[in-house]
Amino acid sequence: MKPREYELFVGDYFRQQGYEIEITPETGDWGVDIFARKSNEKIAIQVKNYGGGTRKINRQMVMELCGTKEYFDCTRAIMVTSGDVMDDAVMVARKLEIDIIYLDGKGNESVSRQRDVDVNSQGLDFDTIWSKYIIPLAGKTLKRENGNENQILEVDWGEVKRITSNGKIGKIKIEIFKYAVNKILKEGFVTRDDINQNYAGRASSGVVLILSQVPFFELMKCPMGLQMVKL
């Protein structure tokens, strides 16, 4: 799909949600590809068709979109992309309250807005989450969206023992779970790349699958990882 075609596709996506759409010219758009209006809401939408390429959404793009939103007196700003988003861009989006929506050419969608959560008021900590939500997974089979399964054999305060999707028995030490959970509680999200960089076993897919069973952690696809849902 060419860039202009993708912009029109995104415009149709918001039109189907009841918005009045204005698609700006291909050049001289001042950083907004689409304005979406409904009632008192006016959204500045920047579209990046990066699917299949090496370019990624970076923090500068998000910060520029924030400035554009203010200039045009918009109530919200949304970055829509078919590609990947860098970790620092996700952090900036969380700070500036900008939604990042992954939307491929087939209409598959995931939202990666990072929500502010008052963790202390909820009394959340790693030990509570581990004992309440992870230890009870022993004996259960977890399934990914692609149908692959992990069978959780044992969970204790040292590790998780599982049978992976390829039938092998493996163990994941508790330290990487603690790292991932604490990062989510502090920053609102953790990516698979974060996990891989901090765990020699490179078991990020297993860590994400297991922690996704926590009811207030949800999968995000752009970038791949987990984020905190609003409590």
Secondary structure, DSSP 8 states (H G I E B T S, - for coil): --HHHHHHHHHHHHHTTT-EEEE--SS--TT-SEEEEETTEEEEEEEE--TTSS-EE-HHHHHHHHHHHHHTT-SEEEEEESSEE-HHHHHHHHHHT-EEEEE-TT--EEE-------HHHHT--HHHHIIIIIGGGTT-EEE-TTS-EEEEEEE-SSEEEEE-TTS-EEEEEHHHHHHHHHHHHHHSEEEHHHHHHT-TT--HHHHHHHHTTSTTEEEEETTEEEEE---
